[in-house]
Amino acid sequence: MKQLCVIPCGNKKIWDKEPHLGQVEAQNAYTGTFHLLCRQYAEKFFDDWVILSAKHGFLFPEDFVPGNYNVSFSMKTEEVIKLEELNMQVYEKNLHQYNKFVVLGGKKFRPIIETAVEGEYIYPLQGCTGIGYMQQMLKKAVLTNHSLHD
C-alpha cells in the first residue's frame, strides 16, 4: 500500500523574520512549532509527504512558495484554493498513485482531503483535545521511534 503523509502549513512563515527573502522551497517556508513537529514526523516515518496550504494547495517539500501570505481554509476569500484546483493538483502531482493518506492536523482538514483525493484516510491526531496534546504526541513518536499511524 503506497502511503502519503499530509501535513498542515501553519501561520508562521520564514518571511515573518526575513521579509527580504523571495521565493523559498515549501520545506523551508513554514516555521511554526506544530508544522515543524509534523514535518519531523513525516520525515521520520514516510518516504513521501506533502504540505497542504490553503493558498497553494498540495506542496511537495521542494516546490516553491513565492512569498508571504495569510490565508486559512476557514476564510471566505478568493485567495483560498478552490476544490477544483486541488482536484487538478492530485493528478498533476500524481497524488492519485497513493491509496493511503495519513493526515496530521485538526478536524478542518478532513472534509478537504476527503473531497480532494480518494483513498484510505488515517487521522492519528484526531482524538487530541488541543494543539498542545498534538505536539506532545508528535514529539514522543519521533523521540521513541513509534509511529502514530500503524
JONORNOR-V315619 format. One record per residue. N is the residue number from 0. PHI is phi as a letter, one per 40 degrees, with the letter a starting at -180 (NA if undefined). PSI is psi as a letter, one per 20 degrees, with the letter a starting at -180 (* if undefined). D_FIRST is the distance of its C-alpha to the first C-alpha in Angstrom with 2 decimals. Layout:
n->N phi->PHI psi->PSI d_first->D_FIRST
n->N phi->PHI psi->PSI d_first->D_FIRST
//
This chain:
n->0 phi->NA psi->p d_first->0.00
n->1 phi->c psi->p d_first->3.80
n->2 phi->b psi->q d_first->6.32
n->3 phi->b psi->p d_first->9.99
n->4 phi->c psi->p d_first->12.95
n->5 phi->b psi->p d_first->15.91
n->6 phi->b psi->q d_first->19.29
n->7 phi->c psi->q d_first->22.78
n->8 phi->c psi->f d_first->25.47
n->9 phi->h psi->q d_first->28.54
n->10 phi->c psi->h d_first->32.24
n->11 phi->c psi->p d_first->33.50
n->12 phi->b psi->r d_first->33.27
n->13 phi->d psi->h d_first->34.76
n->14 phi->c psi->i d_first->37.51
n->15 phi->c psi->h d_first->38.91
n->16 phi->b psi->h d_first->40.18
n->17 phi->b psi->m d_first->40.44
n->18 phi->c psi->i d_first->41.48
n->19 phi->c psi->i d_first->42.67
n->20 phi->c psi->q d_first->39.24
n->21 phi->c psi->b d_first->37.95
n->22 phi->c psi->q d_first->34.35
n->23 phi->b psi->q d_first->31.83
n->24 phi->c psi->q d_first->28.17
n->25 phi->d psi->h d_first->26.09
n->26 phi->c psi->i d_first->25.09
n->27 phi->b psi->i d_first->28.85
n->28 phi->c psi->h d_first->29.97
n->29 phi->b psi->p d_first->29.10
n->30 phi->b psi->j d_first->31.02
n->31 phi->c psi->q d_first->30.93
n->32 phi->d psi->g d_first->30.15
n->33 phi->c psi->g d_first->27.29
n->34 phi->d psi->g d_first->25.58
n->35 phi->c psi->h d_first->26.16
n->36 phi->c psi->g d_first->24.70
n->37 phi->c psi->g d_first->21.54
n->38 phi->c psi->g d_first->21.39
n->39 phi->d psi->g d_first->21.98
n->40 phi->c psi->g d_first->19.17
n->41 phi->c psi->g d_first->16.72
n->42 phi->c psi->h d_first->18.12
n->43 phi->c psi->g d_first->17.95
n->44 phi->b psi->i d_first->14.45
n->45 phi->b psi->q d_first->12.41
n->46 phi->c psi->h d_first->12.57
n->47 phi->b psi->p d_first->12.72
n->48 phi->a psi->q d_first->14.79
n->49 phi->b psi->q d_first->17.33
n->50 phi->b psi->p d_first->20.54
n->51 phi->b psi->o d_first->21.50
n->52 phi->b psi->p d_first->25.22
n->53 phi->c psi->h d_first->27.50
n->54 phi->c psi->g d_first->29.47
n->55 phi->b psi->i d_first->27.09
n->56 phi->g psi->b d_first->23.78
n->57 phi->c psi->p d_first->20.57
n->58 phi->b psi->p d_first->21.65
n->59 phi->c psi->q d_first->19.93
n->60 phi->d psi->h d_first->21.78
n->61 phi->c psi->i d_first->23.91
n->62 phi->c psi->q d_first->24.88
n->63 phi->c psi->q d_first->28.51
n->64 phi->b psi->p d_first->30.02
n->65 phi->c psi->h d_first->33.62
n->66 phi->i psi->a d_first->35.37
n->67 phi->c psi->q d_first->35.88
n->68 phi->a psi->r d_first->35.25
n->69 phi->b psi->n d_first->35.29
n->70 phi->b psi->p d_first->33.13
n->71 phi->b psi->r d_first->30.97
n->72 phi->c psi->h d_first->29.20
n->73 phi->c psi->i d_first->32.04
n->74 phi->c psi->q d_first->34.67
n->75 phi->b psi->n d_first->36.32
n->76 phi->a psi->q d_first->36.84
n->77 phi->c psi->i d_first->36.26
n->78 phi->c psi->h d_first->34.42
n->79 phi->c psi->p d_first->31.35
n->80 phi->c psi->q d_first->28.68
n->81 phi->c psi->q d_first->28.64
n->82 phi->d psi->h d_first->25.71
n->83 phi->c psi->h d_first->26.29
n->84 phi->c psi->g d_first->25.91
n->85 phi->c psi->g d_first->22.60
n->86 phi->c psi->g d_first->21.37
n->87 phi->c psi->g d_first->22.72
n->88 phi->c psi->h d_first->21.07
n->89 phi->d psi->g d_first->17.59
n->90 phi->c psi->h d_first->18.43
n->91 phi->c psi->h d_first->20.73
n->92 phi->b psi->j d_first->18.26
n->93 phi->f psi->k d_first->15.27
n->94 phi->c psi->i d_first->13.41
n->95 phi->c psi->i d_first->12.50
n->96 phi->c psi->i d_first->9.95
n->97 phi->c psi->q d_first->7.64
n->98 phi->b psi->i d_first->6.51
n->99 phi->b psi->p d_first->6.86
n->100 phi->b psi->o d_first->10.27
n->101 phi->c psi->o d_first->12.19
n->102 phi->b psi->o d_first->15.76
n->103 phi->c psi->p d_first->18.64
n->104 phi->h psi->a d_first->22.02
n->105 phi->c psi->a d_first->24.25
n->106 phi->c psi->h d_first->24.38
n->107 phi->c psi->h d_first->25.48
n->108 phi->c psi->h d_first->22.05
n->109 phi->d psi->g d_first->20.59
n->110 phi->c psi->h d_first->22.44
n->111 phi->c psi->g d_first->21.99
n->112 phi->c psi->g d_first->18.24
n->113 phi->c psi->h d_first->17.82
n->114 phi->c psi->h d_first->20.42
n->115 phi->c psi->h d_first->19.22
n->116 phi->a psi->q d_first->15.59
n->117 phi->c psi->q d_first->13.73
n->118 phi->i psi->a d_first->10.57
n->119 phi->c psi->p d_first->10.03
n->120 phi->b psi->p d_first->12.32
n->121 phi->b psi->p d_first->13.26
n->122 phi->b psi->n d_first->16.79
n->123 phi->c psi->i d_first->17.64
n->124 phi->b psi->j d_first->21.15
n->125 phi->c psi->h d_first->22.09
n->126 phi->c psi->i d_first->24.47
n->127 phi->c psi->q d_first->26.46
n->128 phi->c psi->j d_first->29.99
n->129 phi->a psi->r d_first->30.46
n->130 phi->c psi->h d_first->29.45
n->131 phi->c psi->g d_first->31.12
n->132 phi->c psi->h d_first->28.91
n->133 phi->c psi->g d_first->25.77
n->134 phi->c psi->g d_first->27.13
n->135 phi->d psi->g d_first->28.01
n->136 phi->c psi->g d_first->24.57
n->137 phi->c psi->g d_first->22.95
n->138 phi->c psi->g d_first->25.74
n->139 phi->c psi->g d_first->25.52
n->140 phi->c psi->g d_first->21.77
n->141 phi->c psi->g d_first->22.33
n->142 phi->c psi->h d_first->25.53
n->143 phi->c psi->i d_first->24.31
n->144 phi->g psi->k d_first->20.88
n->145 phi->b psi->o d_first->19.34
n->146 phi->c psi->q d_first->16.49
n->147 phi->c psi->i d_first->17.03
n->148 phi->b psi->j d_first->13.55
n->149 phi->c psi->* d_first->12.56
//
